[in-house]
């Protein structure tokens, strides 16, 4: 059972939900062997209602913890929050970060770009998520090892940089 977990975090990220809730995207999931899609919607208004035969879709808004869904997933597609990225990588899950272009101060983009350059994840704008998944080979991604100073430095910079802009 290969499943994809999509998470937008605690806010809303309609573009991401809409991108994965299309028939075209779900057919691509199926062609890559994924048969289960779990979407965490956050505070978004849009509710997925596309059904492609062979792919079961479930969604919810918020849960106290997303860890179980992350553990169960074969692939995670996530918003760019540092906490979510770190958790996905520490679970050694292949990760696509969907960049939210509506965030003015896009420190998330910097972090995703840095980690993509280092080979730990791939990142994508929502309008090119289909192509990103199409080209994704999870075997090419590096596994995160706890206490990797280079990686920790990237996170720290991201989080500290974020703090300074508040």
N, C-alpha and C positions, 0 to 999 in steps of 0.2 A: 504494500500500500504506500504509494509515493504521494506525499502531500506538500502543498505550498501554503505557507502562512504569510498573510499580508497584514502589516500593522501600520497604522497612521499615528499611533501615540494618543495622547489625551486631548488633543485639539481636533481639528478637522483637516482633511487633505482630500477634497473631493476628486481632484484630478487623478490621484492614484487609484481610488476606488473605482472610478469610471473606467480607467485604463484596463483594469483586470476583470471588470464585469462585462466585457464584450464577448460576443460569440467567437470572434476571430482569435482573441487572446486565449480563450479556454480551449479552442481546437488545437492551438499551438501547445498548450500544456499537455493535452492528451497525446499529441504526436511525440512529445518528449517523455512520455511514460508517467506523467502525473495524473492521478485520478481523483484527487481530493483538494479542494480549495477552501481555506478558512480565512475570512476577512474580518479584521477588527476595524470598525468604522469610526470609533471615537465620537465626536460631536457632529459628524457630517449629517446632512439631510438625505442625501441620495442613498437609496436602498437597492442593492443588486437584485435583479430578477431575471437574469439570463440563465437558461438551462441548456447545456450541451450534453447530449447523451454520452455517458461514460465518465463524466466529471461531476462529483457531488460537491455542492457548494453550501457552506453554512456561514453565517455571519452573526456578529454581536457587536455591541457598542463598546462597553468597558468591562474589565474584570479587575479584581484586586491585584492579580499577577498574571502576566502573559507567559510566564516561564514554561508552563506545561505545554502550551501550544507551540512555543519555540522548540522545545525538546522533541515534540512529536513530528515536527516539520522535516521534510527532506531538503527544502529550499525555503529561505526567508526573503521576502521583499518588504523592505522597511523604509520608513521615513528616515531622515538623516540625523536624528537625535543621538548624541554620543553614547548615552546609556544603552540604548537599543542596539547600536552597532557593537559595543563592547560585549554585551550579553550574547549576541548572535555569534561573534567570533570566538568567545570563550567556550561556547557549546560546539565549536568546530562545524558550524553550518555554513554551506554556501550562501552568500548574501548578495542581493542586488539592492543598492540604496537608491531610492527614487528621490530625486532632488526637488524640493519645493521652491519653485522660482518666485513664489509670492512673498517669501520671507525677505524683508528688506535687508537685514544684516545677515548675509548668508554665510556665517561661519560654518554651517553644516556642510556647505559645498566644499569648503577648504579641507575639512576633515575627510570627507568621502574621497576627494581627489587625491589627497596624500596617501590614503590607505589603498586606493585603487592603483596608484603608481607603484606602491610597494608590493602589489600582487595579492592583497588579502580579500578584496571584494571587487565587484564592478558597480559602477554607478551610472545612472541614466536619468534623463528628463522623462516625464510621464509620456510625452508624445513619441518617444522612441523606445519605450519599454518593450514593445513587441520585438523589435530588432535586437535589443539587448538580450532578451531571453533566447531568441533564435540562435544567437551566436555563442551563448554561454556554454562553456564546458567546465563544470564544477571541479573536474580533476586538475584543471590548470591553476586553481586558486591555492595559495599558500595557507597552511594551518597556523593559526595564532597559537603561540606558546606563552603560558603565563609568565609574567615578569620580563617580557621582551622590552628592554629599555628604550629602543628606538620607537616602538609602537606606543609605549606608555607616554613617551615624550610628546608624540603627536596628540594624544588624548588630552594631556595636561595643557598643552598650548591651546587646544581648541576650547577647553573648559575655562581656562584662565582668561583667554581672549574674550570669551563670551561674558565672563564676569565683569571685565573692564568696561564693557559697552552698556552695562545696565543703567 
